[in-house]
Amino acid sequence: MKRYFIESPHSAGDCLRVLKDFLAAGYLTHFEWGCKARVHSGWAMVDAENEAEARLMVPSLIRDKARVVQLTSFTRENLEEEERIHREKQANR
């Protein structure tokens, strides 16, 4: 499983419908919501097999507007590997 961040923006007019759709799908409590602060979006970090599976957690009404980002945790060791990769990319420009 991979870890994903999901941002699901929606309009104020669609808010109640979107929340009910999340409830019906079983994902309402997986998300944190900005709606009461007039920031109509929900945010969650979820485990999924791939980006497509994570995106399916968002109701179809707003699925195409959702932002789904695969997350990576860094350790000292893999940060050193990332640094090597970045240096190689810079050298090949």
Secondary structure, 3 states (H helix, E strand, C coil): CEEEEEEEECCCCCHHHHHHHHHHHCCHHHCEECHHHCCCEEEEEEEECCHHHHHCCCCCCCHHHCEEEECCCCCHHHHHHHHHHHHHHHHCC
